[in-house]
Amino acid sequence: MRTNPRRTEVLLCLLLTACTACLAAAAEKDLRPLLPGKDLPGWPVMAGTYLYAPGQGLTAIYDGGYEAYLKAGVTEAVQELYRAADGRVLTVTAHALKDAAATRAFYLDQRPKPGKGQPKVTVAAGGRGFVYTDAGSTFGGLRGERVVILASIYGGKGDQAAAMGQVLVRLAGKLAPAVPPRRQR
């Protein structure tokens, strides 16, 4: 019995496409639980803001400059927005990275470097994260074994730094305790 080579090629392509889709779904399944979802009292999810961005798809989250994220080792990311009653908007983005070294470098690159003219950085989430305010917005970061979660709060009234600290503590509970707390120098 002879097999049709064209049919074999088509079947192989379909199989590879299905496998790729399964892997992407599994990866998204690992990252999505790191977002707050409904776990942040006072910060309801803004409908229709969830994004999943694998590889080159990072353009869905980072409109311009996504290549820098790929070069830094980001393999995929998920993002969602939340709005407090006072109008503040919280954006949370969880990034998966290719390895522990890339994770550490990416995390450290997100923190402002100490120096003149730089915003003051405070330690958050038991030493696993950072918070700083710059240009009217408050930013925070948190590092896991191969994940970096970045967040920002802008608009509205209220103590954004305190709110960000609470957000990071809540998110730190979702990460595996792979990175021990470290004292700030």
Rosetta blueprint (number, residue, H / E / L):
1 M L
2 R L
3 T L
4 N L
5 P H
6 R H
7 R H
8 T H
9 E H
10 V H
11 L H
12 L H
13 C H
14 L H
15 L H
16 L H
17 T H
18 A H
19 C H
20 T H
21 A H
22 C H
23 L H
24 A H
25 A H
26 A H
27 A H
28 E H
29 K H
30 D H
31 L H
32 R H
33 P H
34 L H
35 L L
36 P L
37 G L
38 K L
39 D L
40 L L
41 P L
42 G L
43 W L
44 P L
45 V E
46 M L
47 A L
48 G L
49 T L
50 Y L
51 L E
52 Y E
53 A E
54 P E
55 G H
56 Q H
57 G H
58 L H
59 T H
60 A H
61 I L
62 Y L
63 D L
64 G L
65 G L
66 Y H
67 E H
68 A H
69 Y H
70 L H
71 K H
72 A L
73 G L
74 V E
75 T E
76 E E
77 A E
78 V E
79 Q E
80 E E
81 L E
82 Y E
83 R E
84 A L
85 A L
86 D L
87 G L
88 R L
89 V E
90 L E
91 T E
92 V E
93 T E
94 A E
95 H E
96 A E
97 L E
98 K L
99 D L
100 A H
101 A H
102 A H
103 T H
104 R H
105 A H
106 F H
107 Y H
108 L H
109 D H
110 Q H
111 R L
112 P L
113 K L
114 P L
115 G L
116 K L
117 G L
118 Q L
119 P L
120 K L
121 V L
122 T E
123 V E
124 A E
125 A H
126 G H
127 G H
128 R L
129 G E
130 F E
131 V E
132 Y E
133 T E
134 D E
135 A L
136 G L
137 S E
138 T E
139 F E
140 G E
141 G E
142 L E
143 R E
144 G L
145 E L
146 R L
147 V E
148 V E
149 I E
150 L E
151 A E
152 S E
153 I E
154 Y E
155 G L
156 G L
157 K L
158 G L
159 D L
160 Q H
161 A H
162 A H
163 A H
164 M H
165 G H
166 Q H
167 V H
168 L H
169 V H
170 R H
171 L H
172 A H
173 G L
174 K L
175 L L
176 A L
177 P L
178 A L
179 V L
180 P L
181 P L
182 R L
183 R L
184 Q L
185 R L
